[in-house]
Amino acid sequence: MDRFVYLTFDGLSRGAVYAAFALALVLIWRAARIVNFAQGAMAVAAVYVAYSVTGATGSYWLGFLAAIAFGLLLGVAVEKTVMRFVDHSSPLNGVVVALGLVLIVQGVLGIVYGNEYRPVATPFRRDAFEVGGIALLSRYDVFVFAAVGTVVVALTLLFTRTAVGLRMRAAAFAPDVSRLLGVPVGGMLTLGWALAAAVGSLAGMLVVPTELGLHPTAMDVVFVSAFTAAVVGGLDSPIGAVTGGLVVGLLLSYVSGYLGATVAPMAVLLLLVVVLLGRPGGLFSSSKARLA
Protein backbone atom coordinates (compact mmCIF):
# COMPACT_ATOMS: atom_id res chain seq x y z
CA MET A 1 0.00 0.00 0.00
CA ASP A 2 2.85 2.39 0.85
CA ARG A 3 4.39 1.74 -2.56
CA PHE A 4 1.09 2.39 -4.32
CA VAL A 5 0.57 5.71 -2.53
CA TYR A 6 4.11 6.83 -3.34
CA LEU A 7 3.76 5.85 -7.02
CA THR A 8 0.43 7.67 -7.20
CA PHE A 9 1.83 10.97 -5.96
CA ASP A 10 4.94 10.55 -8.11
CA GLY A 11 2.75 9.88 -11.15
CA LEU A 12 0.60 12.94 -10.49
CA SER A 13 3.71 15.11 -10.23
CA ARG A 14 5.09 13.80 -13.51
CA GLY A 15 1.67 13.97 -15.10
CA ALA A 16 1.35 17.66 -14.25
CA VAL A 17 4.41 18.38 -16.40
CA TYR A 18 3.08 16.25 -19.25
CA ALA A 19 -0.19 18.17 -18.92
CA ALA A 20 1.60 21.50 -19.35
CA PHE A 21 3.42 20.24 -22.43
CA ALA A 22 0.23 18.74 -23.84
CA LEU A 23 -1.44 22.13 -23.32
CA ALA A 24 1.22 23.67 -25.56
CA LEU A 25 0.37 21.15 -28.29
CA VAL A 26 -3.34 21.86 -27.85
CA LEU A 27 -2.74 25.61 -28.15
CA ILE A 28 -0.97 25.18 -31.48
CA TRP A 29 -3.67 22.84 -32.74
CA ARG A 30 -6.46 25.22 -31.75
CA ALA A 31 -4.65 28.18 -33.30
CA ALA A 32 -3.26 26.70 -36.51
CA ARG A 33 -4.60 23.11 -36.83
CA ILE A 34 -0.99 21.84 -36.75
CA VAL A 35 0.68 19.35 -34.44
CA ASN A 36 3.97 21.07 -33.66
CA PHE A 37 6.54 18.28 -33.53
CA ALA A 38 9.22 20.92 -32.90
CA GLN A 39 7.69 21.86 -29.54
CA GLY A 40 10.19 19.77 -27.58
CA ALA A 41 13.24 21.19 -29.34
CA MET A 42 11.92 24.73 -28.86
CA ALA A 43 11.42 24.06 -25.15
CA VAL A 44 14.98 22.75 -24.80
CA ALA A 45 16.31 25.90 -26.47
CA ALA A 46 14.46 27.99 -23.87
CA VAL A 47 15.91 25.89 -21.03
CA TYR A 48 19.40 26.45 -22.41
CA VAL A 49 18.73 30.20 -22.30
CA ALA A 50 17.69 29.84 -18.66
CA TYR A 51 20.84 27.80 -18.00
CA SER A 52 23.00 30.56 -19.46
CA VAL A 53 21.21 33.39 -17.64
CA THR A 54 21.29 31.54 -14.32
CA GLY A 55 24.98 30.77 -14.77
CA ALA A 56 25.74 34.43 -15.52
CA THR A 57 23.59 35.97 -12.76
CA GLY A 58 23.37 33.23 -10.13
CA SER A 59 19.58 33.67 -10.01
CA TYR A 60 17.27 30.78 -10.87
CA TRP A 61 14.28 33.09 -11.18
CA LEU A 62 15.96 35.40 -13.70
CA GLY A 63 16.75 32.32 -15.76
CA PHE A 64 13.17 31.10 -15.35
CA LEU A 65 11.74 34.41 -16.61
CA ALA A 66 14.30 34.52 -19.43
CA ALA A 67 13.18 31.05 -20.59
CA ILE A 68 9.52 32.07 -20.72
CA ALA A 69 10.32 35.33 -22.53
CA PHE A 70 12.58 33.52 -25.00
CA GLY A 71 9.84 30.96 -25.59
CA LEU A 72 7.39 33.73 -26.48
CA LEU A 73 9.85 35.33 -28.91
CA LEU A 74 10.82 31.98 -30.43
CA GLY A 75 7.18 31.11 -31.02
CA VAL A 76 6.64 34.42 -32.79
CA ALA A 77 9.79 33.95 -34.89
CA VAL A 78 8.92 30.38 -35.92
CA GLU A 79 5.40 31.35 -36.95
CA LYS A 80 6.40 34.49 -38.85
CA THR A 81 9.50 33.15 -40.60
CA VAL A 82 8.69 29.47 -41.12
CA MET A 83 5.19 28.20 -40.49
CA ARG A 84 3.39 31.11 -42.11
CA PHE A 85 4.85 30.09 -45.47
CA VAL A 86 4.02 26.38 -45.23
CA ASP A 87 1.49 25.08 -47.75
CA HIS A 88 -1.38 23.80 -45.60
CA SER A 89 -3.14 21.94 -48.40
CA SER A 90 -1.74 18.76 -46.84
CA PRO A 91 -1.29 18.23 -43.07
CA LEU A 92 1.98 16.42 -43.77
CA ASN A 93 3.64 19.61 -44.98
CA GLY A 94 3.56 21.16 -41.53
CA VAL A 95 4.78 17.92 -39.96
CA VAL A 96 7.77 17.68 -42.30
CA VAL A 97 8.73 21.33 -41.72
CA ALA A 98 8.42 20.88 -37.94
CA LEU A 99 10.64 17.79 -38.01
CA GLY A 100 13.20 19.72 -40.05
CA LEU A 101 13.07 22.48 -37.47
CA VAL A 102 13.79 19.88 -34.75
CA LEU A 103 17.01 18.86 -36.52
CA ILE A 104 18.08 22.48 -36.98
CA VAL A 105 17.45 23.50 -33.37
CA GLN A 106 19.09 20.40 -31.91
CA GLY A 107 22.07 20.81 -34.24
CA VAL A 108 22.57 24.46 -33.28
CA LEU A 109 22.28 23.67 -29.58
CA GLY A 110 24.81 20.87 -29.95
CA ILE A 111 27.27 23.20 -31.69
CA VAL A 112 26.86 26.00 -29.13
CA TYR A 113 26.61 24.03 -25.89
CA GLY A 114 27.97 20.60 -26.76
CA ASN A 115 26.28 17.22 -26.37
CA GLU A 116 27.10 16.44 -22.75
CA TYR A 117 24.35 16.34 -20.11
CA ARG A 118 24.35 19.42 -17.89
CA PRO A 119 22.74 19.45 -14.44
CA VAL A 120 19.94 21.97 -13.93
CA ALA A 121 19.14 23.29 -10.46
CA THR A 122 15.65 23.49 -8.96
CA PRO A 123 14.34 26.40 -6.87
CA PHE A 124 13.09 24.10 -4.12
CA ARG A 125 14.31 20.90 -2.51
CA ARG A 126 13.17 17.58 -3.95
CA ASP A 127 13.11 15.73 -0.62
CA ALA A 128 9.58 14.38 -0.24
CA PHE A 129 7.40 15.11 2.78
CA GLU A 130 6.56 11.99 4.74
CA VAL A 131 3.19 11.27 6.33
CA GLY A 132 3.01 8.13 8.42
CA GLY A 133 6.34 7.01 6.99
CA ILE A 134 5.06 7.33 3.39
CA ALA A 135 6.89 9.70 1.03
CA LEU A 136 4.38 11.96 -0.70
CA LEU A 137 5.25 15.26 -2.37
CA SER A 138 8.37 17.41 -2.27
CA ARG A 139 8.47 21.20 -2.22
CA TYR A 140 9.41 21.08 -5.88
CA ASP A 141 6.37 18.91 -6.66
CA VAL A 142 4.14 21.51 -4.98
CA PHE A 143 5.80 24.18 -7.12
CA VAL A 144 5.11 22.11 -10.25
CA PHE A 145 1.43 21.71 -9.36
CA ALA A 146 1.11 25.43 -8.60
CA ALA A 147 2.79 26.48 -11.86
CA VAL A 148 0.74 24.11 -14.04
CA GLY A 149 -2.48 24.98 -12.19
CA THR A 150 -1.86 28.69 -12.77
CA VAL A 151 -1.33 28.10 -16.48
CA VAL A 152 -4.49 25.98 -16.77
CA VAL A 153 -6.64 28.59 -15.03
CA ALA A 154 -5.12 31.43 -17.09
CA LEU A 155 -5.68 29.64 -20.40
CA THR A 156 -9.20 28.61 -19.43
CA LEU A 157 -10.07 32.23 -18.67
CA LEU A 158 -8.41 33.37 -21.87
CA PHE A 159 -10.44 31.04 -24.11
CA THR A 160 -13.76 31.27 -22.28
CA ARG A 161 -13.90 34.78 -20.84
CA THR A 162 -12.03 37.07 -23.23
CA ALA A 163 -12.60 38.40 -26.74
CA VAL A 164 -9.01 37.52 -27.65
CA GLY A 165 -9.64 33.85 -26.92
CA LEU A 166 -12.78 33.89 -29.05
CA ARG A 167 -10.89 35.52 -31.92
CA MET A 168 -8.14 32.91 -31.69
CA ARG A 169 -10.67 30.09 -31.96
CA ALA A 170 -12.50 31.80 -34.82
CA ALA A 171 -9.25 32.39 -36.70
CA ALA A 172 -8.41 28.69 -36.44
CA PHE A 173 -11.81 27.24 -37.41
CA ALA A 174 -12.98 29.79 -40.02
CA PRO A 175 -10.14 32.09 -41.10
CA ASP A 176 -11.90 33.45 -44.20
CA VAL A 177 -15.08 34.35 -42.33
CA SER A 178 -13.02 35.79 -39.49
CA ARG A 179 -11.20 38.12 -41.88
CA LEU A 180 -14.52 39.39 -43.20
CA LEU A 181 -15.55 40.13 -39.62
CA GLY A 182 -12.39 42.11 -38.98
CA VAL A 183 -10.44 39.52 -36.99
CA PRO A 184 -6.65 39.83 -37.52
CA VAL A 185 -6.15 36.18 -38.39
CA GLY A 186 -2.39 36.44 -38.83
CA GLY A 187 -2.00 38.13 -35.47
CA MET A 188 -4.12 35.50 -33.75
CA LEU A 189 -2.02 32.71 -35.24
CA THR A 190 1.15 34.43 -34.08
CA LEU A 191 -0.30 34.85 -30.59
CA GLY A 192 -1.22 31.16 -30.49
CA TRP A 193 2.32 30.13 -31.41
CA ALA A 194 3.79 32.53 -28.85
CA LEU A 195 1.59 31.26 -26.02
CA ALA A 196 2.23 27.63 -26.92
CA ALA A 197 5.99 28.16 -27.03
CA ALA A 198 5.88 29.92 -23.65
CA VAL A 199 3.88 27.09 -22.07
CA GLY A 200 6.24 24.56 -23.64
CA SER A 201 9.19 26.47 -22.19
CA LEU A 202 7.57 26.33 -18.76
CA ALA A 203 7.12 22.58 -19.11
CA GLY A 204 10.77 22.24 -20.11
CA MET A 205 11.88 24.21 -17.07
CA LEU A 206 9.80 21.94 -14.85
CA VAL A 207 10.77 18.57 -16.30
CA VAL A 208 14.45 18.86 -17.31
CA PRO A 209 15.76 19.07 -13.70
CA THR A 210 13.94 15.82 -12.88
CA GLU A 211 15.43 13.88 -15.80
CA LEU A 212 19.06 13.11 -16.72
CA GLY A 213 19.81 16.79 -17.25
CA LEU A 214 19.99 19.36 -20.02
CA HIS A 215 20.83 18.00 -23.46
CA PRO A 216 19.80 18.99 -27.01
CA THR A 217 17.52 15.91 -27.15
CA ALA A 218 16.37 16.10 -23.51
CA MET A 219 12.69 16.57 -24.40
CA ASP A 220 12.34 13.87 -27.06
CA VAL A 221 10.94 11.18 -24.75
CA VAL A 222 8.89 13.77 -22.86
CA PHE A 223 7.36 14.88 -26.16
CA VAL A 224 6.13 11.34 -26.86
CA SER A 225 4.42 11.20 -23.47
CA ALA A 226 2.95 14.69 -23.84
CA PHE A 227 1.73 13.96 -27.38
CA THR A 228 0.05 10.82 -26.07
CA ALA A 229 -1.56 12.91 -23.32
CA ALA A 230 -2.86 15.42 -25.85
CA VAL A 231 -4.30 12.66 -28.06
CA VAL A 232 -5.88 10.86 -25.10
CA GLY A 233 -7.64 14.02 -23.96
CA GLY A 234 -8.33 15.44 -27.40
CA LEU A 235 -6.28 17.97 -29.34
CA ASP A 236 -9.11 20.50 -29.09
CA SER A 237 -9.57 20.24 -25.34
CA PRO A 238 -7.35 22.00 -22.75
CA ILE A 239 -9.14 20.09 -19.99
CA GLY A 240 -8.53 16.90 -21.93
CA ALA A 241 -4.82 17.73 -22.16
CA VAL A 242 -4.62 18.10 -18.39
CA THR A 243 -6.53 14.88 -17.80
CA GLY A 244 -4.47 13.03 -20.40
CA GLY A 245 -1.25 14.30 -18.82
CA LEU A 246 -2.25 13.00 -15.41
CA VAL A 247 -3.31 9.65 -16.89
CA VAL A 248 0.00 9.25 -18.71
CA GLY A 249 1.95 10.27 -15.62
CA LEU A 250 0.15 7.72 -13.46
CA LEU A 251 0.56 5.03 -16.12
CA LEU A 252 4.31 5.63 -16.35
CA SER A 253 4.69 5.67 -12.59
CA TYR A 254 2.73 2.44 -12.00
CA VAL A 255 4.36 0.56 -14.86
CA SER A 256 7.86 1.71 -13.87
CA GLY A 257 7.23 0.88 -10.23
CA TYR A 258 5.71 -2.57 -10.70
CA LEU A 259 7.07 -3.81 -14.04
CA GLY A 260 10.28 -1.86 -14.56
CA ALA A 261 11.34 1.37 -16.24
CA THR A 262 12.12 -0.37 -19.53
CA VAL A 263 8.48 -1.34 -19.97
CA ALA A 264 7.09 2.16 -19.38
CA PRO A 265 7.68 3.58 -22.91
CA MET A 266 5.91 0.59 -24.44
CA ALA A 267 2.94 1.17 -22.12
CA VAL A 268 2.66 4.77 -23.33
CA LEU A 269 2.77 3.71 -26.98
CA LEU A 270 0.18 1.01 -26.30
CA LEU A 271 -2.12 3.59 -24.72
CA LEU A 272 -1.66 5.84 -27.78
CA VAL A 273 -2.56 3.00 -30.16
CA VAL A 274 -5.62 2.01 -28.11
CA VAL A 275 -6.97 5.57 -28.05
CA LEU A 276 -6.32 6.13 -31.76
CA LEU A 277 -8.14 2.91 -32.61
CA GLY A 278 -11.01 3.31 -30.17
CA ARG A 279 -11.60 7.07 -30.03
CA PRO A 280 -9.23 8.96 -32.36
CA GLY A 281 -10.80 12.30 -31.47
CA GLY A 282 -9.79 11.90 -27.82
CA LEU A 283 -11.88 11.45 -24.70
CA PHE A 284 -12.88 15.12 -24.41
CA SER A 285 -13.07 16.18 -28.05
CA SER A 286 -16.00 15.83 -30.42
CA SER A 287 -15.36 14.42 -33.86
CA LYS A 288 -16.94 17.49 -35.41
CA ALA A 289 -14.35 19.78 -33.84
CA ARG A 290 -11.47 17.56 -34.93
CA LEU A 291 -12.65 17.52 -38.53
CA ALA A 292 -12.94 21.31 -38.80
C-alpha positions as a Markdown table, in Angstrom:
| # | Residue | x | y | z |
|---|---|---|---|---|
| 1 | Met | 0.0 | 0.0 | 0.0 |
| 2 | Asp | 2.9 | 2.4 | 0.8 |
| 3 | Arg | 4.4 | 1.7 | -2.6 |
| 4 | Phe | 1.1 | 2.4 | -4.3 |
| 5 | Val | 0.6 | 5.7 | -2.5 |
| 6 | Tyr | 4.1 | 6.8 | -3.3 |
| 7 | Leu | 3.8 | 5.8 | -7.0 |
| 8 | Thr | 0.4 | 7.7 | -7.2 |
| 9 | Phe | 1.8 | 11.0 | -6.0 |
| 10 | Asp | 4.9 | 10.6 | -8.1 |
| 11 | Gly | 2.8 | 9.9 | -11.1 |
| 12 | Leu | 0.6 | 12.9 | -10.5 |
| 13 | Ser | 3.7 | 15.1 | -10.2 |
| 14 | Arg | 5.1 | 13.8 | -13.5 |
| 15 | Gly | 1.7 | 14.0 | -15.1 |
| 16 | Ala | 1.3 | 17.7 | -14.3 |
| 17 | Val | 4.4 | 18.4 | -16.4 |
| 18 | Tyr | 3.1 | 16.3 | -19.2 |
| 19 | Ala | -0.2 | 18.2 | -18.9 |
| 20 | Ala | 1.6 | 21.5 | -19.3 |
| 21 | Phe | 3.4 | 20.2 | -22.4 |
| 22 | Ala | 0.2 | 18.7 | -23.8 |
| 23 | Leu | -1.4 | 22.1 | -23.3 |
| 24 | Ala | 1.2 | 23.7 | -25.6 |
| 25 | Leu | 0.4 | 21.2 | -28.3 |
| 26 | Val | -3.3 | 21.9 | -27.9 |
| 27 | Leu | -2.7 | 25.6 | -28.1 |
| 28 | Ile | -1.0 | 25.2 | -31.5 |
| 29 | Trp | -3.7 | 22.8 | -32.7 |
| 30 | Arg | -6.5 | 25.2 | -31.7 |
| 31 | Ala | -4.7 | 28.2 | -33.3 |
| 32 | Ala | -3.3 | 26.7 | -36.5 |
| 33 | Arg | -4.6 | 23.1 | -36.8 |
| 34 | Ile | -1.0 | 21.8 | -36.8 |
| 35 | Val | 0.7 | 19.3 | -34.4 |
| 36 | Asn | 4.0 | 21.1 | -33.7 |
| 37 | Phe | 6.5 | 18.3 | -33.5 |
| 38 | Ala | 9.2 | 20.9 | -32.9 |
| 39 | Gln | 7.7 | 21.9 | -29.5 |
| 40 | Gly | 10.2 | 19.8 | -27.6 |
| 41 | Ala | 13.2 | 21.2 | -29.3 |
| 42 | Met | 11.9 | 24.7 | -28.9 |
| 43 | Ala | 11.4 | 24.1 | -25.2 |
| 44 | Val | 15.0 | 22.8 | -24.8 |
| 45 | Ala | 16.3 | 25.9 | -26.5 |
| 46 | Ala | 14.5 | 28.0 | -23.9 |
| 47 | Val | 15.9 | 25.9 | -21.0 |
| 48 | Tyr | 19.4 | 26.5 | -22.4 |
| 49 | Val | 18.7 | 30.2 | -22.3 |
| 50 | Ala | 17.7 | 29.8 | -18.7 |
| 51 | Tyr | 20.8 | 27.8 | -18.0 |
| 52 | Ser | 23.0 | 30.6 | -19.5 |
| 53 | Val | 21.2 | 33.4 | -17.6 |
| 54 | Thr | 21.3 | 31.5 | -14.3 |
| 55 | Gly | 25.0 | 30.8 | -14.8 |
| 56 | Ala | 25.7 | 34.4 | -15.5 |
| 57 | Thr | 23.6 | 36.0 | -12.8 |
| 58 | Gly | 23.4 | 33.2 | -10.1 |
| 59 | Ser | 19.6 | 33.7 | -10.0 |
| 60 | Tyr | 17.3 | 30.8 | -10.9 |
| 61 | Trp | 14.3 | 33.1 | -11.2 |
| 62 | Leu | 16.0 | 35.4 | -13.7 |
| 63 | Gly | 16.8 | 32.3 | -15.8 |
| 64 | Phe | 13.2 | 31.1 | -15.4 |
| 65 | Leu | 11.7 | 34.4 | -16.6 |
| 66 | Ala | 14.3 | 34.5 | -19.4 |
| 67 | Ala | 13.2 | 31.1 | -20.6 |
| 68 | Ile | 9.5 | 32.1 | -20.7 |
| 69 | Ala | 10.3 | 35.3 | -22.5 |
| 70 | Phe | 12.6 | 33.5 | -25.0 |
| 71 | Gly | 9.8 | 31.0 | -25.6 |
| 72 | Leu | 7.4 | 33.7 | -26.5 |
| 73 | Leu | 9.8 | 35.3 | -28.9 |
| 74 | Leu | 10.8 | 32.0 | -30.4 |
| 75 | Gly | 7.2 | 31.1 | -31.0 |
| 76 | Val | 6.6 | 34.4 | -32.8 |
| 77 | Ala | 9.8 | 34.0 | -34.9 |
| 78 | Val | 8.9 | 30.4 | -35.9 |
| 79 | Glu | 5.4 | 31.4 | -37.0 |
| 80 | Lys | 6.4 | 34.5 | -38.8 |
| 81 | Thr | 9.5 | 33.2 | -40.6 |
| 82 | Val | 8.7 | 29.5 | -41.1 |
| 83 | Met | 5.2 | 28.2 | -40.5 |
| 84 | Arg | 3.4 | 31.1 | -42.1 |
| 85 | Phe | 4.9 | 30.1 | -45.5 |
| 86 | Val | 4.0 | 26.4 | -45.2 |
| 87 | Asp | 1.5 | 25.1 | -47.8 |
| 88 | His | -1.4 | 23.8 | -45.6 |
| 89 | Ser | -3.1 | 21.9 | -48.4 |
| 90 | Ser | -1.7 | 18.8 | -46.8 |
| 91 | Pro | -1.3 | 18.2 | -43.1 |
| 92 | Leu | 2.0 | 16.4 | -43.8 |
| 93 | Asn | 3.6 | 19.6 | -45.0 |
| 94 | Gly | 3.6 | 21.2 | -41.5 |
| 95 | Val | 4.8 | 17.9 | -40.0 |
| 96 | Val | 7.8 | 17.7 | -42.3 |
| 97 | Val | 8.7 | 21.3 | -41.7 |
| 98 | Ala | 8.4 | 20.9 | -37.9 |
| 99 | Leu | 10.6 | 17.8 | -38.0 |
| 100 | Gly | 13.2 | 19.7 | -40.1 |
| 101 | Leu | 13.1 | 22.5 | -37.5 |
| 102 | Val | 13.8 | 19.9 | -34.8 |
| 103 | Leu | 17.0 | 18.9 | -36.5 |
| 104 | Ile | 18.1 | 22.5 | -37.0 |
| 105 | Val | 17.4 | 23.5 | -33.4 |
| 106 | Gln | 19.1 | 20.4 | -31.9 |
| 107 | Gly | 22.1 | 20.8 | -34.2 |
| 108 | Val | 22.6 | 24.5 | -33.3 |
| 109 | Leu | 22.3 | 23.7 | -29.6 |
| 110 | Gly | 24.8 | 20.9 | -29.9 |
| 111 | Ile | 27.3 | 23.2 | -31.7 |
| 112 | Val | 26.9 | 26.0 | -29.1 |
| 113 | Tyr | 26.6 | 24.0 | -25.9 |
| 114 | Gly | 28.0 | 20.6 | -26.8 |
| 115 | Asn | 26.3 | 17.2 | -26.4 |
| 116 | Glu | 27.1 | 16.4 | -22.7 |
| 117 | Tyr | 24.4 | 16.3 | -20.1 |
| 118 | Arg | 24.3 | 19.4 | -17.9 |
| 119 | Pro | 22.7 | 19.4 | -14.4 |
| 120 | Val | 19.9 | 22.0 | -13.9 |
| 121 | Ala | 19.1 | 23.3 | -10.5 |
| 122 | Thr | 15.7 | 23.5 | -9.0 |
| 123 | Pro | 14.3 | 26.4 | -6.9 |
| 124 | Phe | 13.1 | 24.1 | -4.1 |
| 125 | Arg | 14.3 | 20.9 | -2.5 |
| 126 | Arg | 13.2 | 17.6 | -3.9 |
| 127 | Asp | 13.1 | 15.7 | -0.6 |
| 128 | Ala | 9.6 | 14.4 | -0.2 |
| 129 | Phe | 7.4 | 15.1 | 2.8 |
| 130 | Glu | 6.6 | 12.0 | 4.7 |
| 131 | Val | 3.2 | 11.3 | 6.3 |
| 132 | Gly | 3.0 | 8.1 | 8.4 |
| 133 | Gly | 6.3 | 7.0 | 7.0 |
| 134 | Ile | 5.1 | 7.3 | 3.4 |
| 135 | Ala | 6.9 | 9.7 | 1.0 |
| 136 | Leu | 4.4 | 12.0 | -0.7 |
| 137 | Leu | 5.3 | 15.3 | -2.4 |
| 138 | Ser | 8.4 | 17.4 | -2.3 |
| 139 | Arg | 8.5 | 21.2 | -2.2 |
| 140 | Tyr | 9.4 | 21.1 | -5.9 |
| 141 | Asp | 6.4 | 18.9 | -6.7 |
| 142 | Val | 4.1 | 21.5 | -5.0 |
| 143 | Phe | 5.8 | 24.2 | -7.1 |
| 144 | Val | 5.1 | 22.1 | -10.2 |
| 145 | Phe | 1.4 | 21.7 | -9.4 |
| 146 | Ala | 1.1 | 25.4 | -8.6 |
| 147 | Ala | 2.8 | 26.5 | -11.9 |
| 148 | Val | 0.7 | 24.1 | -14.0 |
| 149 | Gly | -2.5 | 25.0 | -12.2 |
| 150 | Thr | -1.9 | 28.7 | -12.8 |
| 151 | Val | -1.3 | 28.1 | -16.5 |
| 152 | Val | -4.5 | 26.0 | -16.8 |
| 153 | Val | -6.6 | 28.6 | -15.0 |
| 154 | Ala | -5.1 | 31.4 | -17.1 |
| 155 | Leu | -5.7 | 29.6 | -20.4 |
| 156 | Thr | -9.2 | 28.6 | -19.4 |
| 157 | Leu | -10.1 | 32.2 | -18.7 |
| 158 | Leu | -8.4 | 33.4 | -21.9 |
| 159 | Phe | -10.4 | 31.0 | -24.1 |
| 160 | Thr | -13.8 | 31.3 | -22.3 |
| 161 | Arg | -13.9 | 34.8 | -20.8 |
| 162 | Thr | -12.0 | 37.1 | -23.2 |
| 163 | Ala | -12.6 | 38.4 | -26.7 |
| 164 | Val | -9.0 | 37.5 | -27.7 |
| 165 | Gly | -9.6 | 33.8 | -26.9 |
| 166 | Leu | -12.8 | 33.9 | -29.1 |
| 167 | Arg | -10.9 | 35.5 | -31.9 |
| 168 | Met | -8.1 | 32.9 | -31.7 |
| 169 | Arg | -10.7 | 30.1 | -32.0 |
| 170 | Ala | -12.5 | 31.8 | -34.8 |
| 171 | Ala | -9.3 | 32.4 | -36.7 |
| 172 | Ala | -8.4 | 28.7 | -36.4 |
| 173 | Phe | -11.8 | 27.2 | -37.4 |
| 174 | Ala | -13.0 | 29.8 | -40.0 |
| 175 | Pro | -10.1 | 32.1 | -41.1 |
| 176 | Asp | -11.9 | 33.5 | -44.2 |
| 177 | Val | -15.1 | 34.3 | -42.3 |
| 178 | Ser | -13.0 | 35.8 | -39.5 |
| 179 | Arg | -11.2 | 38.1 | -41.9 |
| 180 | Leu | -14.5 | 39.4 | -43.2 |
| 181 | Leu | -15.6 | 40.1 | -39.6 |
| 182 | Gly | -12.4 | 42.1 | -39.0 |
| 183 | Val | -10.4 | 39.5 | -37.0 |
| 184 | Pro | -6.6 | 39.8 | -37.5 |
| 185 | Val | -6.1 | 36.2 | -38.4 |
| 186 | Gly | -2.4 | 36.4 | -38.8 |
| 187 | Gly | -2.0 | 38.1 | -35.5 |
| 188 | Met | -4.1 | 35.5 | -33.8 |
| 189 | Leu | -2.0 | 32.7 | -35.2 |
| 190 | Thr | 1.2 | 34.4 | -34.1 |
| 191 | Leu | -0.3 | 34.8 | -30.6 |
| 192 | Gly | -1.2 | 31.2 | -30.5 |
| 193 | Trp | 2.3 | 30.1 | -31.4 |
| 194 | Ala | 3.8 | 32.5 | -28.8 |
| 195 | Leu | 1.6 | 31.3 | -26.0 |
| 196 | Ala | 2.2 | 27.6 | -26.9 |
| 197 | Ala | 6.0 | 28.2 | -27.0 |
| 198 | Ala | 5.9 | 29.9 | -23.7 |
| 199 | Val | 3.9 | 27.1 | -22.1 |
| 200 | Gly | 6.2 | 24.6 | -23.6 |
| 201 | Ser | 9.2 | 26.5 | -22.2 |
| 202 | Leu | 7.6 | 26.3 | -18.8 |
| 203 | Ala | 7.1 | 22.6 | -19.1 |
| 204 | Gly | 10.8 | 22.2 | -20.1 |
| 205 | Met | 11.9 | 24.2 | -17.1 |
| 206 | Leu | 9.8 | 21.9 | -14.8 |
| 207 | Val | 10.8 | 18.6 | -16.3 |
| 208 | Val | 14.4 | 18.9 | -17.3 |
| 209 | Pro | 15.8 | 19.1 | -13.7 |
| 210 | Thr | 13.9 | 15.8 | -12.9 |
| 211 | Glu | 15.4 | 13.9 | -15.8 |
| 212 | Leu | 19.1 | 13.1 | -16.7 |
| 213 | Gly | 19.8 | 16.8 | -17.2 |
| 214 | Leu | 20.0 | 19.4 | -20.0 |
| 215 | His | 20.8 | 18.0 | -23.5 |
| 216 | Pro | 19.8 | 19.0 | -27.0 |
| 217 | Thr | 17.5 | 15.9 | -27.1 |
| 218 | Ala | 16.4 | 16.1 | -23.5 |
| 219 | Met | 12.7 | 16.6 | -24.4 |
| 220 | Asp | 12.3 | 13.9 | -27.1 |
| 221 | Val | 10.9 | 11.2 | -24.7 |
| 222 | Val | 8.9 | 13.8 | -22.9 |
| 223 | Phe | 7.4 | 14.9 | -26.2 |
| 224 | Val | 6.1 | 11.3 | -26.9 |
| 225 | Ser | 4.4 | 11.2 | -23.5 |
| 226 | Ala | 3.0 | 14.7 | -23.8 |
| 227 | Phe | 1.7 | 14.0 | -27.4 |
| 228 | Thr | 0.0 | 10.8 | -26.1 |
| 229 | Ala | -1.6 | 12.9 | -23.3 |
| 230 | Ala | -2.9 | 15.4 | -25.9 |
| 231 | Val | -4.3 | 12.7 | -28.1 |
| 232 | Val | -5.9 | 10.9 | -25.1 |
| 233 | Gly | -7.6 | 14.0 | -24.0 |
| 234 | Gly | -8.3 | 15.4 | -27.4 |
| 235 | Leu | -6.3 | 18.0 | -29.3 |
| 236 | Asp | -9.1 | 20.5 | -29.1 |
| 237 | Ser | -9.6 | 20.2 | -25.3 |
| 238 | Pro | -7.4 | 22.0 | -22.8 |
| 239 | Ile | -9.1 | 20.1 | -20.0 |
| 240 | Gly | -8.5 | 16.9 | -21.9 |
| 241 | Ala | -4.8 | 17.7 | -22.2 |
| 242 | Val | -4.6 | 18.1 | -18.4 |
| 243 | Thr | -6.5 | 14.9 | -17.8 |
| 244 | Gly | -4.5 | 13.0 | -20.4 |
| 245 | Gly | -1.3 | 14.3 | -18.8 |
| 246 | Leu | -2.2 | 13.0 | -15.4 |
| 247 | Val | -3.3 | 9.7 | -16.9 |
| 248 | Val | 0.0 | 9.3 | -18.7 |
| 249 | Gly | 1.9 | 10.3 | -15.6 |
| 250 | Leu | 0.2 | 7.7 | -13.5 |
| 251 | Leu | 0.6 | 5.0 | -16.1 |
| 252 | Leu | 4.3 | 5.6 | -16.4 |
| 253 | Ser | 4.7 | 5.7 | -12.6 |
| 254 | Tyr | 2.7 | 2.4 | -12.0 |
| 255 | Val | 4.4 | 0.6 | -14.9 |
| 256 | Ser | 7.9 | 1.7 | -13.9 |
| 257 | Gly | 7.2 | 0.9 | -10.2 |
| 258 | Tyr | 5.7 | -2.6 | -10.7 |
| 259 | Leu | 7.1 | -3.8 | -14.0 |
| 260 | Gly | 10.3 | -1.9 | -14.6 |
| 261 | Ala | 11.3 | 1.4 | -16.2 |
| 262 | Thr | 12.1 | -0.4 | -19.5 |
| 263 | Val | 8.5 | -1.3 | -20.0 |
| 264 | Ala | 7.1 | 2.2 | -19.4 |
| 265 | Pro | 7.7 | 3.6 | -22.9 |
| 266 | Met | 5.9 | 0.6 | -24.4 |
| 267 | Ala | 2.9 | 1.2 | -22.1 |
| 268 | Val | 2.7 | 4.8 | -23.3 |
| 269 | Leu | 2.8 | 3.7 | -27.0 |
| 270 | Leu | 0.2 | 1.0 | -26.3 |
| 271 | Leu | -2.1 | 3.6 | -24.7 |
| 272 | Leu | -1.7 | 5.8 | -27.8 |
| 273 | Val | -2.6 | 3.0 | -30.2 |
| 274 | Val | -5.6 | 2.0 | -28.1 |
| 275 | Val | -7.0 | 5.6 | -28.1 |
| 276 | Leu | -6.3 | 6.1 | -31.8 |
| 277 | Leu | -8.1 | 2.9 | -32.6 |
| 278 | Gly | -11.0 | 3.3 | -30.2 |
| 279 | Arg | -11.6 | 7.1 | -30.0 |
| 280 | Pro | -9.2 | 9.0 | -32.4 |
| 281 | Gly | -10.8 | 12.3 | -31.5 |
| 282 | Gly | -9.8 | 11.9 | -27.8 |
| 283 | Leu | -11.9 | 11.4 | -24.7 |
| 284 | Phe | -12.9 | 15.1 | -24.4 |
| 285 | Ser | -13.1 | 16.2 | -28.1 |
| 286 | Ser | -16.0 | 15.8 | -30.4 |
| 287 | Ser | -15.4 | 14.4 | -33.9 |
| 288 | Lys | -16.9 | 17.5 | -35.4 |
| 289 | Ala | -14.3 | 19.8 | -33.8 |
| 290 | Arg | -11.5 | 17.6 | -34.9 |
| 291 | Leu | -12.6 | 17.5 | -38.5 |
| 292 | Ala | -12.9 | 21.3 | -38.8 |
